[in-house]
């Protein structure tokens, strides 16, 4: 979307939002076939003071 010379900031924002909305209608996300956090690696037990995401 390289129309910075022709459109103002507000117009670009409107165009971007419209195209995003259009894409959502044309290509919807397929529903998940697994629970959202189920594929994360789980932490059993950790020493105090360690970061759980490491």
N, CA, C and O atoms as a printed pandas DataFrame, in Angstrom:
     atom_number atom_name residue_name chain_id  residue_number  x_coord  y_coord  z_coord
0              1         N          UNK        A               1    0.839   -1.189    0.000
1              2        CA          UNK        A               1    0.000    0.000    0.000
2              3         C          UNK        A               1    0.878    1.244    0.000
3              4         O          UNK        A               1    0.985    1.927    1.018
4              5         N          UNK        A               2    1.501    1.541   -1.126
5              6        CA          UNK        A               2    2.400    2.684   -1.191
6              7         C          UNK        A               2    1.690    3.875   -1.819
7              8         O          UNK        A               2    2.055    4.316   -2.909
8              9         N          UNK        A               3    0.675    4.397   -1.131
9             10        CA          UNK        A               3   -0.025    5.577   -1.650
10            11         C          UNK        A               3    0.137    6.747   -0.687
11            12         O          UNK        A               3   -0.805    7.505   -0.457
12            13         N          UNK        A               4    1.324    6.889   -0.132
13            14        CA          UNK        A               4    1.553    7.960    0.836
14            15         C          UNK        A               4    1.567    9.325    0.176
15            16         O          UNK        A               4    1.255   10.329    0.816
16            17         N          UNK        A               5    1.927    9.370   -1.105
17            18        CA          UNK        A               5    1.978   10.664   -1.780
18            19         C          UNK        A               5    0.574   11.166   -2.124
19            20         O          UNK        A               5    0.328   12.372   -2.133
20            21         N          UNK        A               6   -0.338   10.244   -2.405
21            22        CA          UNK        A               6   -1.664   10.667   -2.878
22            23         C          UNK        A               6   -2.661   10.867   -1.745
23            24         O          UNK        A               6   -3.494   11.770   -1.814
24            25         N          UNK        A               7   -2.593   10.046   -0.706
25            26        CA          UNK        A               7   -3.597   10.115    0.358
26            27         C          UNK        A               7   -3.034   10.734    1.627
27            28         O          UNK        A               7   -1.832   10.669    1.888
28            29         N          UNK        A               8   -3.929   11.341    2.417
29            30        CA          UNK        A               8   -3.513   11.864    3.711
30            31         C          UNK        A               8   -3.471   10.719    4.717
31            32         O          UNK        A               8   -3.897    9.604    4.413
32            33         N          UNK        A               9   -2.965   10.989    5.894
33            34        CA          UNK        A               9   -2.825    9.947    6.926
34            35         C          UNK        A               9   -4.180    9.339    7.275
35            36         O          UNK        A               9   -4.304    8.121    7.400
36            37         N          UNK        A              10   -5.190   10.187    7.431
37            38        CA          UNK        A              10   -6.530    9.703    7.794
38            39         C          UNK        A              10   -7.118    8.826    6.693
39            40         O          UNK        A              10   -7.730    7.793    6.964
40            41         N          UNK        A              11   -6.919    9.262    5.432
41            42        CA          UNK        A              11   -7.439    8.473    4.307
42            43         C          UNK        A              11   -6.739    7.119    4.210
43            44         O          UNK        A              11   -7.373    6.101    3.932
44            45         N          UNK        A              12   -5.422    7.118    4.444
45            46        CA          UNK        A              12   -4.678    5.854    4.427
46            47         C          UNK        A              12   -5.196    4.911    5.503
47            48         O          UNK        A              12   -5.338    3.708    5.283
48            49         N          UNK        A              13   -5.475    5.482    6.672
49            50        CA          UNK        A              13   -5.983    4.691    7.790
50            51         C          UNK        A              13   -7.331    4.069    7.432
51            52         O          UNK        A              13   -7.576    2.895    7.710
52            53         N          UNK        A              14   -8.207    4.873    6.810
53            54        CA          UNK        A              14   -9.517    4.366    6.390
54            55         C          UNK        A              14   -9.382    3.252    5.359
55            56         O          UNK        A              14  -10.066    2.232    5.435
56            57         N          UNK        A              15   -8.483    3.464    4.388
57            58        CA          UNK        A              15   -8.267    2.466    3.338
58            59         C          UNK        A              15   -7.741    1.167    3.925
59            60         O          UNK        A              15   -8.169    0.081    3.534
60            61         N          UNK        A              16   -6.817    1.283    4.859
61            62        CA          UNK        A              16   -6.214    0.108    5.491
62            63         C          UNK        A              16   -7.269   -0.681    6.266
63            64         O          UNK        A              16   -7.335   -1.907    6.178
64            65         N          UNK        A              17   -8.094    0.045    7.027
65            66        CA          UNK        A              17   -9.151   -0.620    7.797
66            67         C          UNK        A              17  -10.146   -1.318    6.893
67            68         O          UNK        A              17  -10.581   -2.435    7.175
68            69         N          UNK        A              18  -10.506   -0.646    5.790
69            70        CA          UNK        A              18  -11.467   -1.230    4.843
70            71         C          UNK        A              18  -10.908   -2.504    4.229
71            72         O          UNK        A              18  -11.617   -3.503    4.111
72            73         N          UNK        A              19   -9.631   -2.470    3.836
73            74        CA          UNK        A              19   -9.039   -3.657    3.209
74            75         C          UNK        A              19   -8.913   -4.794    4.215
75            76         O          UNK        A              19   -9.065   -5.964    3.863
76            77         N          UNK        A              20   -8.636   -4.444    5.463
77            78        CA          UNK        A              20   -8.531   -5.463    6.510
78            79         C          UNK        A              20   -9.886   -6.140    6.730
79            80         O          UNK        A              20   -9.976   -7.359    6.868
80            81         N          UNK        A              21  -10.936   -5.312    6.759
81            82        CA          UNK        A              21  -12.294   -5.829    6.942
82            83         C          UNK        A              21  -12.693   -6.730    5.772
83            84         O          UNK        A              21  -13.295   -7.788    5.958
84            85         N          UNK        A              22  -12.339   -6.281    4.554
85            86        CA          UNK        A              22  -12.652   -7.046    3.348
86            87         C          UNK        A              22  -11.949   -8.400    3.378
87            88         O          UNK        A              22  -12.542   -9.424    3.041
88            89         N          UNK        A              23  -10.691   -8.394    3.781
89            90        CA          UNK        A              23   -9.929   -9.651    3.859
90            91         C          UNK        A              23  -10.548  -10.613    4.866
91            92         O          UNK        A              23  -10.599  -11.821    4.633
92            93         N          UNK        A              24  -11.021  -10.068    5.990
93            94        CA          UNK        A              24  -11.625  -10.912    7.022
94            95         C          UNK        A              24  -12.861  -11.627    6.481
95            96         O          UNK        A              24  -13.126  -12.773    6.841
96            97         N          UNK        A              25  -13.614  -10.948    5.617
97            98        CA          UNK        A              25  -14.803  -11.554    5.017
98            99         C          UNK        A              25  -14.416  -12.591    3.966
99           100         O          UNK        A              25  -15.003  -13.671    3.906
100          101         N          UNK        A              26  -13.422  -12.257    3.137
101          102        CA          UNK        A              26  -13.046  -13.151    2.039
102          103         C          UNK        A              26  -12.277  -14.386    2.506
103          104         O          UNK        A              26  -12.490  -15.483    1.990
104          105         N          UNK        A              27  -11.383  -14.209    3.482
105          106        CA          UNK        A              27  -10.561  -15.328    3.960
106          107         C          UNK        A              27  -10.701  -15.463    5.469
107          108         O          UNK        A              27   -9.805  -15.043    6.201
108          109         N          UNK        A              28  -11.793  -16.033    5.953
109          110        CA          UNK        A              28  -11.942  -16.169    7.402
110          111         C          UNK        A              28  -10.973  -17.213    7.962
111          112         O          UNK        A              28  -10.581  -18.150    7.266
112          113         N          UNK        A              29  -10.596  -17.038    9.226
113          114        CA          UNK        A              29   -9.703  -17.996    9.871
114          115         C          UNK        A              29  -10.430  -19.312   10.078
115          116         O          UNK        A              29  -11.598  -19.321   10.466
116          117         N          UNK        A              30   -9.746  -20.432    9.820
117          118        CA          UNK        A              30  -10.420  -21.709   10.046
118          119         C          UNK        A              30  -10.413  -22.011   11.531
119          120         O          UNK        A              30   -9.458  -21.657   12.222
120          121         N          UNK        A              31  -11.447  -22.652   12.038
121          122        CA          UNK        A              31  -11.507  -22.904   13.481
122          123         C          UNK        A              31  -10.398  -23.868   13.915
123          124         O          UNK        A              31  -10.015  -24.771   13.171
124          125         N          UNK        A              32   -9.901  -23.659   15.117
125          126        CA          UNK        A              32   -8.842  -24.518   15.646
126          127         C          UNK        A              32   -9.358  -25.924   15.896
127          128         O          UNK        A              32  -10.524  -26.114   16.243
128          129         N          UNK        A              33   -8.481  -26.913   15.718
129          130        CA          UNK        A              33   -8.877  -28.278   16.041
130          131         C          UNK        A              33   -8.200  -28.747   17.326
131          132         O          UNK        A              33   -8.140  -29.945   17.603
132          133         N          UNK        A              34   -7.685  -27.784   18.115
133          134        CA          UNK        A              34   -7.082  -28.109   19.407
134          135         C          UNK        A              34   -7.287  -26.915   20.331
135          136         O          UNK        A              34   -7.538  -25.800   19.873
136          137         N          UNK        A              35   -7.178  -27.155   21.622
137          138        CA          UNK        A              35   -7.372  -26.089   22.600
138          139         C          UNK        A              35   -6.231  -25.085   22.524
139          140         O          UNK        A              35   -5.117  -25.447   22.147
140          141         N          UNK        A              36   -6.491  -23.837   22.874
141          142        CA          UNK        A              36   -5.550  -22.764   22.599
142          143         C          UNK        A              36   -4.180  -22.914   23.221
143          144         O          UNK        A              36   -3.178  -22.670   22.549
144          145         N          UNK        A              37   -4.098  -23.309   24.493
145          146        CA          UNK        A              37   -2.775  -23.369   25.123
146          147         C          UNK        A              37   -2.215  -24.770   25.193
147          148         O          UNK        A              37   -1.187  -24.989   25.834
148          149         N          UNK        A              38   -2.859  -25.720   24.554
149          150        CA          UNK        A              38   -2.510  -27.128   24.773
150          151         C          UNK        A              38   -1.166  -27.522   24.180
151          152         O          UNK        A              38   -0.562  -28.488   24.647
152          153         N          UNK        A              39   -0.677  -26.813   23.170
153          154        CA          UNK        A              39    0.580  -27.200   22.531
154          155         C          UNK        A              39    1.795  -26.510   23.157
155          156         O          UNK        A              39    2.926  -26.738   22.727
156          157         N          UNK        A              40    1.564  -25.664   24.176
157          158        CA          UNK        A              40    2.684  -25.029   24.856
158          159         C          UNK        A              40    3.411  -26.065   25.708
159          160         O          UNK        A              40    2.787  -26.971   26.260
160          161         N          UNK        A              41    4.736  -25.928   25.811
161          162        CA          UNK        A              41    5.476  -26.845   26.668
162          163         C          UNK        A              41    5.201  -26.466   28.114
163          164         O          UNK        A              41    5.334  -25.302   28.490
164          165         N          UNK        A              42    4.820  -27.436   28.918
165          166        CA          UNK        A              42    4.430  -27.167   30.296
166          167         C          UNK        A              42    5.631  -27.267   31.234
167          168         O          UNK        A              42    6.547  -28.056   31.001
168          169         N          UNK        A              43    5.618  -26.461   32.297
169          170        CA          UNK        A              43    6.684  -26.478   33.293
170          171         C          UNK        A              43    6.174  -27.243   34.498
171          172         O          UNK        A              43    5.166  -26.866   35.095
172          173         N          UNK        A              44    6.872  -28.326   34.863
173          174        CA          UNK        A              44    6.425  -29.128   36.010
174          175         C          UNK        A              44    6.728  -28.399   37.321
175          176         O          UNK        A              44    5.810  -27.993   38.033
176          177         N          UNK        A              45    7.999  -28.234   37.634
177          178        CA          UNK        A              45    8.369  -27.556   38.867
178          179         C          UNK        A              45    9.704  -26.869   38.627
179          180         O          UNK        A              45   10.560  -27.400   37.920
180          181         N          UNK        A              46    9.884  -25.706   39.204
181          182        CA          UNK        A              46   11.081  -24.955   38.905
182          183         C          UNK        A              46   11.592  -24.287   40.173
183          184         O          UNK        A              46   10.813  -23.974   41.074
184          185         N          UNK        A              47   12.902  -24.070   40.242
185          186        CA          UNK        A              47   13.489  -23.398   41.392
186          187         C          UNK        A              47   12.930  -21.986   41.499
187          188         O          UNK        A              47   12.626  -21.354   40.487
188          189         N          UNK        A              48   12.796  -21.493   42.728
189          190        CA          UNK        A              48   12.254  -20.148   42.908
190          191         C          UNK        A              48   13.210  -19.129   42.315
191          192         O          UNK        A              48   14.428  -19.262   42.433
192          193         N          UNK        A              49   12.655  -18.118   41.682
193          194        CA          UNK        A              49   13.477  -17.065   41.114
194          195         C          UNK        A              49   13.810  -17.287   39.653
195          196         O          UNK        A              49   14.385  -16.407   39.012
196          197         N          UNK        A              50   13.462  -18.446   39.114
197          198        CA          UNK        A              50   13.704  -18.706   37.689
198          199         C          UNK        A              50   12.523  -18.191   36.887
199          200         O          UNK        A              50   11.386  -18.212   37.359
200          201         N          UNK        A              51   12.799  -17.719   35.655
201          202        CA          UNK        A              51   11.684  -17.284   34.816
202          203         C          UNK        A              51   11.039  -18.518   34.196
203          204         O          UNK        A              51   11.733  -19.433   33.754
204          205         N          UNK        A              52    9.722  -18.539   34.166
205          206        CA          UNK        A              52    9.013  -19.714   33.670
206          207         C          UNK        A              52    9.027  -19.795   32.150
207          208         O          UNK        A              52    8.765  -20.856   31.584
208          209         N          UNK        A              53    9.335  -18.670   31.477
209          210        CA          UNK        A              53    9.456  -18.702   30.011
210          211         C          UNK        A              53   10.917  -18.505   29.687
211          212         O          UNK        A              53   11.398  -17.372   29.651
212          213         N          UNK        A              54   11.626  -19.582   29.452
213          214        CA          UNK        A              54   13.022  -19.359   29.227
214          215         C          UNK        A              54   13.639  -20.224   28.277
215          216         O          UNK        A              54   14.837  -20.106   28.020
